[in-house]
Amino acid sequence: MSQSEQFGEAWAHVRDHERPVRPDDVWFLREARADMPPSKAHLKRLAKPRPEIVRAKVLPEPDRSRRREINQAAAHGSAIAALLGYRKPIVR
């Protein structure tokens, strides 16, 4: 008997009751599924070697020196503005 045929009996038991499926029914189906041995096809899929995934080329690290200069210039500019007492106007 195949795995789907074994599970079919448990599903038919739940399906044939004239009521909505309850959480207990879901638990029953999970237990019925867990008790079954894996199929030959599933064991074959597990035994199949999977290819190792590697990047074709390593992406270079982005150059952050220009962004660092901009941030330092902004910091110096705001420090100089604070020393001079300059306040930014409120823009609405």
N, C-alpha and C positions, 0 to 999 in steps of 0.2 A: 504494500500500500504506500502510495507516495505521500509526501509531506502535506501537499494541498488537500488530498483526500482525508487525511487524519484531521486536519484543522477544519475541514468542511463539516464534519460531524458536530464539532463544538459550535460552529457558527449556525448550523441548522437548528440546533437546540435553542439558541438565543433568538434566532429569526422567527421560529414558528410560534413563539408565545405572542399572544395578541395584546401587547402592551409596548410602550416606548422602551428603548434601551436604557438601562439604569447603570450607575457606576459599578454596581456589583457584577453586571454582565460584562463590562469591559475588563474588570479584574479577572473574571472567569476565563475570558478569551486570552488574556495575557498569560495566565497560568497554563492554559492548554497549549499555547504556542511555545512556552518555555520548556515544557516537558518533552517536546518532540525532538528527535535527533536531527541534526542538520542534513540537508539533502546532499546527494553526490555532486550536484552542480555547484552548490554553495562551497563545499570543500574544495572543488576544483578551482573556483574563483579565488579562494583564500591562498591556495598553493601557487597561483600564478605570480611570477615576479613582476614587480612594478618598476617602471623606469625611474631613475633618479632625475629629479628636475633641477637643472642648473641654468643660470642666466647665460645667454649667448655672449654678452659682453658686460663687463662691470661698468656701471655708470660712474663717471668721475664725481668727486665731491664738488659742490658748487663753490665758486670763489666768493667769499664774503668780505673781502678786504674793502671794496668800494662802499658797501653798506655800512661797515664799521666807520669809515671816514665820514660819511654823511651823518651818522649818529653822533660822532665826536664833535663835528662842526656845530650841530644843533645844540649840543650840551654847552659848548663854549659860548655860542651866541646867546643862549638864554641866561648864562651866568653873567655875561657882559651887560645884557639888558637889565638884569637885576641890580648890578652895581650902579648903573646909570639911573636907575629909578624908572625905567620905561615900563609902562603897563600896556598890555594889548587892549585895543579898543573892543568894546562889546559889539559883535556883529550879529545883526538879527535878520 
